[in-house]
Amino acid sequence: MEKTMVKAGRVFPITVLVCSTLITCVNSFAQDTQRSARPARTPVSNPAQPEQDTTKVPVDVSGASAQNIQRIIEKLVSFGNRSTLSAQDDDAIAKGQGIGAAREWLKSEFETISKDCGGCLEVKTDEFINPVASRIPQPTKLVNVYAVLRGTDPENAKRIYLVSGHYDSRNSVNENITDPAPGANDDASGTAVSLESARLLSKFKFPATIIFLTVPGEEQGLNGSKHFAQMAKEKGWDIEGVLNNDIVGGDMSPGQNPNVVRVFSEGIPTIDVPPNPPAPTANQGGGEGGGARTERPARQPAVTPPPATGCALPPPNPAMTPGATPAAAPSATPPTQPTDVELRRMYTDLRNIRSIGLENDSPSRQLARFVADVARSLGNPTVQPLLVYRQDRYLRGGDHTSFNESGFAAVRFTEYRENFDHQHQTPRSENGTECGDYLKFVDFNYVARVAKLNAAVLASLATAPAPPARVRMNTRRLDNDSEITWDPSPGGLATDYEVVWRTTDSPNWTNAEKTDGKTTLVLQVSKDNVIFGVRAVDAKGNRSVPVVPSAQR
């Protein structure tokens, strides 16, 4: 038995040697096969083709009219008080007062534009009753008014691009529906952009669909846009980009830059951020042990605030509808909490964003970069976008957020410098300051240039092929090349593709490489050092919004 073990011991090293050699051969053969199947590498010139030299606006939008913008804003201001809570009965509409009269006029404006283009627009309304909520003291009818320029290509018409502004206004007190609330800048200016974009683009045909939207209820909590975005989601609409214009009047105050418009975009997609959990009830308590919650001490200001100047907000109006919810009270309906499946999806998405470093590459941020690219093509005297990499301003919100919350890419256009004495103010003079959102503070030429930019972006988006699908980066090999693969652009408009990239600390795309129609490209650029994107290109050079690749392991 001992000799057998010895013989076995003598054989064992030979067996290990043979097996080791065999494994090495097999691995070598597999690697050779893998290398032979791998697409040829594309050498990259230094620098590659600049990305900035590519986008061309497909139609002429130079006819944006400051005179027409002025006419629209003057008419909206003439309705007196356009609060969502203001009158909308037949008598008020006949007198041309209140939000109901404004709504009917907007509908007639869209119908006039459609008549002028031979019925090219489908003029529609989205009407609903908003229940009692934070700033809606009684059930109230809200009506979104919009026009649809249907795409001419049956497959690409399913893609939708949308421009929006809110037609409601407010003064110093949410419930004050008797004193004037001109809302010339906030947001007759954005509503005018929607109407002017419709007028400009109704002269042309596009493969994809464009919607020109005006909504109420923004000042009460984005109510109109929330309803529209949720409706679009439930109906399965493929909204690929939303341009929200809110306070784009170029307020003529010191410090304003009439050549710049801010474009806000979210970083981490809203749909990937788990909401706050419901607040614990009195019985649940808080902290360890489930005892009573400990109140935090009042936060002390870091510095002594300066003396108040300008327009102060008056105290809330005590005259409320009997039995109504006070303005400061929360909605009776708590926000819907995500299911376990939704939470798992959110956490998976967040892990991927964090591991790849895509905090600055949400679909909304790609849309904002597209806006900047189009503006470069338009040149002067077009207003130039200042990309602000956050969803919105401090303490403020806008209707693009409603679309973000429903999973759609959306950005916000806003003038460079806001004058808060000219927003949400009952018209008056206080402390030597003129308070109120008056018509005279609006720069109509500025609004026309913002409308021109919006129309150019919409036309470029609706003409371009659909973005490529399932873009992915091969991360299964440890090497310094980058292999990117994608599925063809749906809709059949794409004839080529471009891979774009930038260093991880660069805000905008800086390089581009054509693929000669192939849907795989291997670049001699390290994936560890850059962010990549892929966009579809048609025969005339129209380009889609880029899509960043996911990691394929």
VEXDREN-2710 file (C-alpha; in Angstrom, 1 decimal):
% VEXDREN-2710
k/r/px/py/pz
1/MET/0.0/0.0/0.0
2/GLU/2.9/2.3/0.8
3/LYS/4.5/1.6/-2.6
4/THR/1.2/2.4/-4.4
5/MET/1.1/5.7/-2.7
6/VAL/4.6/6.4/-3.7
7/LYS/3.9/5.5/-7.3
8/ALA/0.8/7.7/-7.1
9/GLY/3.0/10.4/-5.7
10/ARG/5.4/10.0/-8.5
11/VAL/2.6/10.2/-11.1
12/PHE/0.9/13.2/-9.5
13/PRO/3.4/15.9/-10.5
14/ILE/3.3/14.6/-14.1
15/THR/-0.5/14.8/-14.1
16/VAL/-0.4/18.4/-12.8
17/LEU/2.1/19.3/-15.4
18/VAL/0.0/17.9/-18.3
19/CYS/-3.2/19.5/-17.0
20/SER/-1.5/22.8/-16.5
21/THR/-0.1/22.7/-20.0
22/LEU/-3.5/21.8/-21.4
23/ILE/-5.3/24.6/-19.6
24/THR/-2.6/27.1/-20.9
25/CYS/-3.2/25.9/-24.4
26/VAL/-7.0/26.1/-24.1
27/ASN/-6.7/29.6/-22.7
28/SER/-4.3/30.7/-25.4
29/PHE/-6.7/29.3/-28.1
30/ALA/-9.7/31.1/-26.5
31/GLN/-7.8/34.4/-26.4
32/ASP/-6.6/34.0/-30.0
33/THR/-10.2/33.3/-31.0
34/GLN/-11.5/36.3/-29.0
35/ARG/-8.9/38.6/-30.6
36/SER/-9.8/37.4/-34.1
37/ALA/-13.5/38.0/-33.5
38/ARG/-12.9/41.5/-32.0
39/PRO/-13.6/44.4/-34.4
40/ALA/-10.6/46.2/-35.8
41/ARG/-9.4/49.1/-33.7
42/THR/-10.0/52.6/-35.0
43/PRO/-7.0/54.9/-34.6
44/VAL/-7.9/58.3/-33.3
45/SER/-6.3/61.5/-34.6
46/ASN/-5.3/64.0/-31.9
47/PRO/-7.6/65.9/-31.6
48/ALA/-10.5/64.0/-33.3
49/GLN/-13.2/65.9/-35.2
50/PRO/-14.5/68.6/-32.9
51/GLU/-18.1/67.9/-31.8
52/GLN/-19.0/71.6/-32.0
53/ASP/-18.9/71.7/-35.9
54/THR/-21.7/69.2/-36.5
55/THR/-25.3/70.4/-35.7
56/LYS/-27.2/72.3/-38.4
57/VAL/-30.7/73.6/-37.9
58/PRO/-32.9/72.1/-40.6
59/VAL/-35.4/74.9/-41.0
60/ASP/-35.4/78.7/-41.0
61/VAL/-36.6/80.1/-37.7
62/SER/-35.4/83.7/-38.2
63/GLY/-39.0/84.9/-38.4
64/ALA/-39.4/84.9/-34.6
65/SER/-41.3/88.2/-34.1
66/ALA/-40.9/90.5/-31.1
67/GLN/-44.1/92.3/-32.2
68/ASN/-46.1/89.1/-32.1
69/ILE/-44.5/88.2/-28.7
70/GLN/-45.6/91.7/-27.4
71/ARG/-49.2/91.1/-28.7
72/ILE/-49.4/87.8/-26.9
73/ILE/-48.1/89.0/-23.6
74/GLU/-50.2/92.2/-23.7
75/LYS/-53.3/90.1/-24.3
76/LEU/-52.5/87.7/-21.4
77/VAL/-51.9/90.6/-19.0
78/SER/-55.3/92.1/-20.0
79/PHE/-57.1/89.3/-18.3
80/GLY/-56.4/90.9/-15.0
81/ASN/-55.8/88.1/-12.6
82/ARG/-55.0/84.7/-14.2
83/SER/-54.8/82.8/-10.9
84/THR/-55.8/79.1/-11.2
85/LEU/-58.4/80.0/-8.5
86/SER/-59.8/83.0/-10.5
87/ALA/-63.1/83.1/-12.3
88/GLN/-63.8/80.8/-15.3
89/ASP/-67.6/81.0/-15.5
90/ASP/-69.3/82.1/-18.8
91/ASP/-69.9/85.6/-17.5
92/ALA/-66.2/86.2/-16.6
93/ILE/-65.1/84.7/-19.9
94/ALA/-67.4/87.0/-21.8
95/LYS/-65.9/90.0/-19.9
96/GLY/-62.4/88.9/-20.7
97/GLN/-61.4/88.4/-17.0
98/GLY/-59.8/85.5/-15.2
99/ILE/-58.1/82.3/-16.1
100/GLY/-61.1/81.0/-18.0
101/ALA/-60.9/83.9/-20.5
102/ALA/-57.2/83.4/-20.9
103/ARG/-57.7/79.7/-21.5
104/GLU/-60.3/80.3/-24.2
105/TRP/-58.1/82.9/-25.9
106/LEU/-55.1/80.5/-26.0
107/LYS/-57.3/77.8/-27.6
108/SER/-58.4/80.3/-30.3
109/GLU/-54.8/81.4/-31.0
110/PHE/-53.8/77.8/-31.6
111/GLU/-56.8/77.3/-33.9
112/THR/-55.9/80.5/-35.8
113/ILE/-52.3/79.2/-36.4
114/SER/-53.8/75.8/-37.5
115/LYS/-56.1/77.5/-39.9
116/ASP/-53.2/79.5/-41.4
117/CYS/-51.3/76.2/-42.1
118/GLY/-54.3/74.4/-43.6
119/GLY/-55.3/72.5/-40.4
120/CYS/-51.8/71.2/-39.7
121/LEU/-52.3/71.5/-35.9
122/GLU/-54.6/69.3/-33.7
123/VAL/-55.8/71.7/-31.1
124/LYS/-56.7/69.8/-27.9
125/THR/-57.5/70.3/-24.2
126/ASP/-56.8/68.2/-21.1
127/GLU/-59.4/69.0/-18.5
128/PHE/-59.6/67.7/-15.0
129/ILE/-60.8/68.6/-11.5
130/ASN/-58.0/69.2/-9.0
131/PRO/-59.1/68.1/-5.5
132/VAL/-58.4/70.2/-2.4
133/ALA/-54.7/70.5/-2.0
134/SER/-52.0/72.6/-0.4
135/ARG/-52.8/75.8/-2.4
136/ILE/-56.1/74.8/-3.9
137/PRO/-58.8/75.5/-1.2
138/GLN/-61.7/73.9/-3.1
139/PRO/-62.1/71.4/-6.0
140/THR/-61.0/73.4/-9.1
141/LYS/-61.2/72.8/-12.8
142/LEU/-57.9/73.0/-14.6
143/VAL/-57.5/72.8/-18.4
144/ASN/-54.2/72.3/-20.2
145/VAL/-54.4/73.8/-23.7
146/TYR/-52.1/72.4/-26.4
147/ALA/-51.6/71.9/-30.1
148/VAL/-50.1/68.8/-31.8
149/LEU/-48.0/69.1/-35.0
150/ARG/-48.1/65.4/-36.0
151/GLY/-45.0/63.8/-37.5
152/THR/-45.1/62.8/-41.1
153/ASP/-43.3/59.5/-40.8
154/PRO/-45.6/56.8/-39.3
155/GLU/-42.8/55.2/-37.2
156/ASN/-41.0/58.4/-36.1
157/ALA/-44.2/60.2/-35.4
158/LYS/-44.4/58.1/-32.2
159/ARG/-41.5/60.2/-30.9
160/ILE/-42.7/63.4/-29.3
161/TYR/-40.9/66.7/-28.4
162/LEU/-42.7/69.3/-26.3
163/VAL/-42.4/73.0/-25.5
164/SER/-44.3/74.4/-22.5
165/GLY/-45.2/77.5/-20.6
166/HIS/-47.7/78.1/-17.8
167/TYR/-50.5/80.6/-18.4
168/ASP/-51.6/81.1/-14.8
169/SER/-50.3/84.0/-12.6
170/ARG/-50.4/85.0/-9.0
171/ASN/-49.8/88.1/-6.8
172/SER/-48.6/88.3/-3.2
173/VAL/-51.3/86.1/-1.8
174/ASN/-52.2/82.8/-3.3
175/GLU/-56.0/83.2/-2.5
176/ASN/-56.2/86.8/-3.8
177/ILE/-58.1/86.6/-7.0
178/THR/-59.4/90.1/-7.1
179/ASP/-56.3/92.3/-7.2
180/PRO/-54.3/92.3/-10.4
181/ALA/-51.8/89.6/-11.1
182/PRO/-50.3/90.7/-14.4
183/GLY/-47.8/87.8/-14.7
184/ALA/-46.1/89.4/-17.7
185/ASN/-42.8/87.7/-17.1
186/ASP/-44.1/84.8/-14.9
187/ASP/-45.2/83.3/-17.1
188/ALA/-46.9/85.1/-20.0
189/SER/-43.4/85.2/-21.5
190/GLY/-43.1/81.4/-21.5
191/THR/-46.6/81.0/-22.8
192/ALA/-45.7/83.3/-25.7
193/VAL/-42.7/81.1/-26.5
194/SER/-45.0/78.1/-26.9
195/LEU/-47.4/80.1/-29.2
196/GLU/-44.6/81.6/-31.2
197/SER/-42.9/78.3/-31.6
198/ALA/-46.1/76.9/-33.0
199/ARG/-46.4/79.7/-35.4
200/LEU/-42.9/79.3/-36.7
201/LEU/-42.9/75.5/-37.0
202/SER/-46.4/75.1/-38.4
203/LYS/-44.9/76.1/-41.8
204/PHE/-42.8/72.9/-41.9
205/LYS/-43.2/69.2/-41.8
206/PHE/-41.1/66.9/-39.5
207/PRO/-40.7/63.1/-39.2
208/ALA/-41.4/63.3/-35.4
209/THR/-44.2/64.9/-33.5
210/ILE/-44.1/68.3/-31.7
211/ILE/-46.5/69.4/-29.0
212/PHE/-47.0/73.1/-28.0
213/LEU/-48.3/73.1/-24.5
214/THR/-49.7/75.7/-22.1
215/VAL/-50.7/74.7/-18.6
216/PRO/-52.4/76.2/-15.5
217/GLY/-51.8/75.4/-11.8
218/GLU/-48.1/76.0/-11.8
219/GLU/-48.2/78.5/-9.0
220/GLN/-50.2/76.0/-6.9
221/GLY/-47.8/73.1/-7.2
222/LEU/-47.2/72.3/-10.9
223/ASN/-50.7/70.8/-11.0
224/GLY/-51.4/71.2/-14.7
225/SER/-48.1/69.8/-15.9
226/LYS/-48.2/66.9/-13.4
227/HIS/-51.6/65.8/-14.8
228/PHE/-50.4/66.1/-18.4
229/ALA/-47.1/64.2/-17.7
230/GLN/-48.9/61.5/-15.8
231/MET/-51.4/61.2/-18.7
232/ALA/-48.6/60.9/-21.2
233/LYS/-46.9/58.2/-19.1
234/GLU/-50.1/56.2/-18.7
235/LYS/-50.8/56.4/-22.4
236/GLY/-47.3/55.3/-23.2
237/TRP/-46.4/58.4/-25.1
238/ASP/-42.7/58.4/-26.2
239/ILE/-41.8/62.0/-25.0
240/GLU/-38.1/62.2/-25.7
241/GLY/-37.5/65.9/-24.7
242/VAL/-39.4/68.7/-23.0
243/LEU/-38.4/72.4/-23.2
244/ASN/-40.1/74.3/-20.3
245/ASN/-40.0/78.1/-20.5
246/ASP/-40.7/79.9/-17.3
247/ILE/-39.7/83.6/-16.6
248/VAL/-38.0/84.2/-20.0
249/GLY/-39.0/87.9/-20.2
250/GLY/-35.5/89.3/-19.8
251/ASP/-36.6/91.6/-17.0
252/MET/-35.1/95.0/-17.8
253/SER/-33.4/95.6/-14.4
254/PRO/-29.7/96.4/-13.6
255/GLY/-27.5/93.3/-13.8
256/GLN/-29.6/91.6/-16.5
257/ASN/-27.7/90.0/-19.4
258/PRO/-29.9/90.2/-22.5
259/ASN/-27.7/87.8/-24.4
260/VAL/-27.9/84.8/-22.0
261/VAL/-30.7/82.4/-21.1
262/ARG/-30.1/79.8/-18.3
263/VAL/-30.9/76.2/-19.1
264/PHE/-31.4/74.0/-16.0
265/SER/-31.2/70.3/-16.1
266/GLU/-31.3/67.5/-13.5
267/GLY/-28.2/65.4/-12.8
268/ILE/-29.3/62.1/-11.1
269/PRO/-32.7/61.3/-12.8
270/THR/-35.6/62.0/-10.4
271/ILE/-37.0/58.6/-11.1
272/ASP/-33.8/57.0/-9.7
273/VAL/-34.0/58.8/-6.4
274/PRO/-36.0/57.0/-3.7
275/PRO/-38.5/59.4/-2.0
276/ASN/-38.4/60.2/1.6
277/PRO/-40.2/57.5/3.7
278/PRO/-43.5/58.4/5.3
279/ALA/-43.1/60.4/8.5
280/PRO/-43.6/58.2/11.6
281/THR/-46.9/58.4/13.4
282/ALA/-47.2/59.6/17.0
283/ASN/-47.3/56.0/18.2
284/GLN/-44.2/55.0/16.2
285/GLY/-42.0/57.6/17.6
286/GLY/-38.5/57.9/16.2
287/GLY/-34.9/56.9/16.8
288/GLU/-33.7/53.8/18.7
289/GLY/-36.2/52.2/21.1
290/GLY/-39.3/53.7/19.5
291/GLY/-39.6/56.4/22.1
292/ALA/-40.8/60.0/21.6
293/ARG/-39.0/62.0/19.0
294/THR/-36.5/64.5/20.3
295/GLU/-37.2/68.0/18.8
296/ARG/-34.2/69.7/17.3
297/PRO/-33.2/73.1/18.6
298/ALA/-34.1/76.0/16.4
299/ARG/-31.4/76.7/13.8
300/GLN/-29.7/80.0/14.3
301/PRO/-28.7/82.1/11.3
302/ALA/-25.1/82.0/10.4
303/VAL/-24.9/85.7/9.8
304/THR/-27.1/88.7/10.7
305/PRO/-29.5/89.3/7.8
306/PRO/-29.3/92.7/6.2
307/PRO/-32.2/95.2/6.6
308/ALA/-35.2/94.4/4.5
309/THR/-35.4/96.3/1.3
310/GLY/-37.6/96.3/-1.8
311/CYS/-41.0/94.5/-1.8
312/ALA/-42.0/92.6/1.3
313/LEU/-44.6/89.9/1.0
314/PRO/-47.9/90.9/2.7
315/PRO/-49.4/88.5/5.4
316/PRO/-51.6/85.7/4.2
317/ASN/-55.1/86.6/3.3
318/PRO/-57.4/85.4/6.2
319/ALA/-60.5/85.4/3.9
320/MET/-60.6/81.8/3.0
321/THR/-63.5/79.8/1.7
322/PRO/-65.4/78.3/4.6
323/GLY/-64.1/74.8/5.5
324/ALA/-61.3/75.0/3.0
325/THR/-57.7/73.9/3.6
326/PRO/-55.4/76.7/4.7
327/ALA/-52.8/77.7/2.1
328/ALA/-49.9/76.3/4.2
329/ALA/-51.6/73.0/4.9
330/PRO/-50.2/69.9/3.2
331/SER/-52.2/67.9/0.7
332/ALA/-54.6/65.4/2.3
333/THR/-53.2/62.7/0.0
334/PRO/-49.7/61.5/0.9
335/PRO/-47.3/60.8/-1.9
336/THR/-47.3/57.3/-3.3
337/GLN/-44.5/55.2/-2.0
338/PRO/-42.6/53.0/-4.5
339/THR/-43.1/49.2/-4.6
340/ASP/-40.2/46.8/-3.7
341/VAL/-39.7/46.2/-7.4
342/GLU/-39.4/50.0/-8.1
343/LEU/-37.0/50.4/-5.2
344/ARG/-34.8/47.6/-6.4
345/ARG/-34.7/49.3/-9.9
346/MET/-33.8/52.6/-8.3
347/TYR/-31.0/51.2/-6.2
348/THR/-29.6/49.3/-9.3
349/ASP/-29.7/52.4/-11.4
350/LEU/-28.0/54.5/-8.7
351/ARG/-25.3/51.8/-8.3
352/ASN/-24.6/51.9/-12.0
353/ILE/-24.5/55.7/-12.1
354/ARG/-22.1/55.8/-9.2
355/SER/-19.8/53.0/-10.5
356/ILE/-19.5/54.4/-14.0
357/GLY/-19.4/58.0/-13.0
358/LEU/-22.6/59.2/-14.9
359/GLU/-23.7/61.8/-12.3
360/ASN/-23.4/64.5/-15.0
361/ASP/-25.0/62.5/-17.9
362/SER/-28.7/62.1/-17.3
363/PRO/-31.0/62.2/-20.4
364/SER/-32.0/65.7/-19.3
365/ARG/-28.4/66.8/-19.2
366/GLN/-27.8/65.4/-22.7
367/LEU/-30.8/67.5/-23.9
368/ALA/-29.3/70.6/-22.3
369/ARG/-26.1/70.0/-24.2
370/PHE/-28.1/69.6/-27.4
371/VAL/-29.6/73.0/-26.8
372/ALA/-26.1/74.5/-26.5
373/ASP/-25.0/72.8/-29.7
374/VAL/-28.0/74.2/-31.6
375/ALA/-27.3/77.7/-30.3
376/ARG/-23.8/77.5/-31.6
377/SER/-25.1/76.7/-35.0
378/LEU/-27.5/79.6/-34.9
379/GLY/-24.8/82.1/-33.9
380/ASN/-25.4/85.7/-33.1
381/PRO/-27.8/87.4/-32.4
382/THR/-29.3/84.3/-30.9
383/VAL/-29.5/84.3/-27.1
384/GLN/-26.8/82.0/-25.8
385/PRO/-27.7/79.3/-23.3
386/LEU/-25.9/79.1/-19.9
387/LEU/-26.1/75.5/-18.9
388/VAL/-26.8/75.3/-15.1
389/TYR/-26.2/71.8/-13.9
390/ARG/-29.0/71.5/-11.3
391/GLN/-32.7/70.8/-11.7
392/ASP/-33.8/74.4/-10.7
393/ARG/-33.1/77.5/-8.7
394/TYR/-33.0/77.5/-4.9
395/LEU/-36.4/77.6/-3.3
396/ARG/-38.2/77.5/-6.6
397/GLY/-39.6/74.9/-9.0
398/GLY/-41.0/74.6/-12.5
399/ASP/-43.1/72.4/-14.8
400/HIS/-40.1/70.5/-16.2
401/THR/-39.9/68.8/-12.9
402/SER/-43.3/67.2/-13.5
403/PHE/-42.0/65.6/-16.6
404/ASN/-38.8/64.5/-14.8
405/GLU/-40.9/62.8/-12.2
406/SER/-42.7/60.8/-14.9
407/GLY/-39.4/59.7/-16.4
408/PHE/-39.1/62.2/-19.3
409/ALA/-36.0/64.2/-20.2
410/ALA/-36.8/67.9/-19.5
411/VAL/-35.0/71.2/-19.1
412/ARG/-36.0/74.7/-18.0
413/PHE/-35.2/78.0/-19.7
414/THR/-35.1/81.1/-17.5
415/GLU/-33.7/84.6/-17.9
416/TYR/-30.1/85.3/-16.7
417/ARG/-31.1/87.4/-13.6
418/GLU/-34.4/87.5/-11.9
419/ASN/-35.9/90.5/-10.1
420/PHE/-37.9/89.1/-7.3
421/ASP/-39.6/92.4/-6.7
422/HIS/-41.3/91.7/-10.1
423/GLN/-42.5/88.2/-9.3
424/HIS/-45.5/87.0/-7.2
425/GLN/-46.3/90.6/-6.1
426/THR/-49.5/92.5/-5.8
427/PRO/-48.9/95.6/-7.9
428/ARG/-47.9/98.6/-5.6
429/SER/-45.1/100.8/-4.6
430/GLU/-43.3/99.9/-1.3
431/ASN/-40.2/101.4/0.3
432/GLY/-39.5/103.4/-2.9
433/THR/-39.6/100.2/-5.0
434/GLU/-42.1/99.4/-7.7
435/CYS/-43.5/96.0/-7.0
436/GLY/-45.3/93.8/-9.5
437/ASP/-44.9/91.7/-12.7
438/TYR/-45.6/94.5/-15.1
439/LEU/-45.6/94.5/-18.9
440/LYS/-43.1/97.4/-19.0
441/PHE/-40.3/95.3/-17.5
442/VAL/-40.4/92.6/-20.3
443/ASP/-37.9/92.8/-23.1
444/PHE/-39.9/91.5/-26.1
445/ASN/-36.8/91.2/-28.3
446/TYR/-35.2/89.0/-25.7
447/VAL/-38.3/86.7/-25.6
448/ALA/-38.3/86.5/-29.4
449/ARG/-34.8/85.3/-29.4
450/VAL/-35.6/82.7/-26.7
451/ALA/-38.5/81.6/-28.9
452/LYS/-36.2/81.3/-31.9
453/LEU/-33.8/79.1/-29.9
454/ASN/-36.7/76.9/-28.7
455/ALA/-38.1/76.5/-32.2
456/ALA/-34.6/75.7/-33.6
457/VAL/-34.1/73.0/-31.0
458/LEU/-37.5/71.5/-31.5
459/ALA/-37.0/71.4/-35.3
460/SER/-33.5/69.8/-34.9
461/LEU/-34.9/67.1/-32.6
462/ALA/-37.9/66.3/-34.7
463/THR/-35.9/66.1/-37.9
464/ALA/-33.1/64.0/-36.6
465/PRO/-33.2/60.2/-36.4
466/ALA/-34.1/58.5/-33.2
467/PRO/-31.2/57.9/-30.8
468/PRO/-29.5/54.5/-31.0
469/ALA/-30.8/51.8/-28.7
470/ARG/-29.1/49.6/-26.1
471/VAL/-25.8/51.4/-26.2
472/ARG/-23.2/49.4/-24.2
473/MET/-19.5/49.4/-23.4
474/ASN/-17.6/46.2/-23.3
475/THR/-16.0/46.0/-19.9
476/ARG/-15.2/42.3/-19.9
477/ARG/-11.6/42.8/-20.9
478/LEU/-8.8/44.6/-19.0
479/ASP/-7.3/46.8/-21.7
480/ASN/-6.8/50.4/-22.8
481/ASP/-9.1/50.3/-25.8
482/SER/-12.9/51.1/-25.8
483/GLU/-15.3/48.8/-27.6
484/ILE/-18.8/50.3/-27.9
485/THR/-21.8/48.5/-29.4
486/TRP/-25.4/49.6/-30.0
487/ASP/-28.6/48.5/-31.7
488/PRO/-29.6/50.4/-34.8
489/SER/-31.7/53.6/-34.4
490/PRO/-35.4/52.7/-34.7
491/GLY/-37.4/54.4/-37.4
492/GLY/-35.1/53.9/-40.3
493/LEU/-33.8/57.4/-40.7
494/ALA/-30.2/56.8/-39.5
495/THR/-27.6/56.2/-42.2
496/ASP/-24.6/56.6/-39.9
497/TYR/-23.5/56.9/-36.3
498/GLU/-21.0/59.0/-34.4
499/VAL/-19.2/58.2/-31.2
500/VAL/-18.6/61.3/-29.1
501/TRP/-16.5/61.7/-26.0
502/ARG/-15.1/64.1/-23.5
503/THR/-12.8/63.9/-20.5
504/THR/-14.5/63.2/-17.3
505/ASP/-14.0/66.7/-16.0
506/SER/-15.2/68.4/-19.2
507/PRO/-18.9/69.6/-19.2
508/ASN/-19.4/69.3/-23.0
509/TRP/-18.6/66.8/-25.8
510/THR/-15.3/67.7/-27.4
511/ASN/-14.6/64.9/-29.9
512/ALA/-16.5/62.8/-32.4
513/GLU/-15.7/59.8/-34.6
514/LYS/-17.9/58.5/-37.5
515/THR/-18.5/54.7/-37.7
516/ASP/-19.3/54.4/-41.4
517/GLY/-22.7/52.9/-40.6
518/LYS/-21.3/50.2/-38.3
519/THR/-23.0/49.6/-34.9
520/THR/-19.7/48.6/-33.2
521/LEU/-16.6/50.7/-32.8
522/VAL/-13.3/50.0/-31.0
523/LEU/-11.4/53.2/-30.3
524/GLN/-7.8/53.5/-29.1
525/VAL/-9.0/55.8/-26.3
526/SER/-9.1/54.5/-22.7
527/LYS/-12.6/54.1/-21.3
528/ASP/-11.2/54.8/-17.9
529/ASN/-10.4/58.4/-18.8
530/VAL/-13.4/59.7/-20.8
531/ILE/-17.2/59.6/-21.0
532/PHE/-18.6/58.2/-24.3
533/GLY/-21.9/58.8/-26.1
534/VAL/-23.3/57.5/-29.4
535/ARG/-25.7/59.5/-31.7
536/ALA/-27.5/58.6/-34.9
537/VAL/-27.0/60.6/-38.1
538/ASP/-29.2/60.8/-41.2
539/ALA/-28.2/61.3/-44.8
540/LYS/-28.4/65.1/-44.4
541/GLY/-26.3/65.3/-41.3
542/ASN/-29.1/65.7/-38.8
543/ARG/-27.9/64.3/-35.5
544/SER/-29.8/62.8/-32.5
545/VAL/-29.2/63.4/-28.8
546/PRO/-26.2/61.2/-27.7
547/VAL/-26.8/58.2/-25.5
548/VAL/-24.2/57.2/-23.0
549/PRO/-23.3/53.5/-22.8
550/SER/-24.1/51.2/-20.0
551/ALA/-21.3/48.8/-18.8
552/GLN/-21.5/45.3/-20.3
553/ARG/-19.9/42.7/-18.1
END
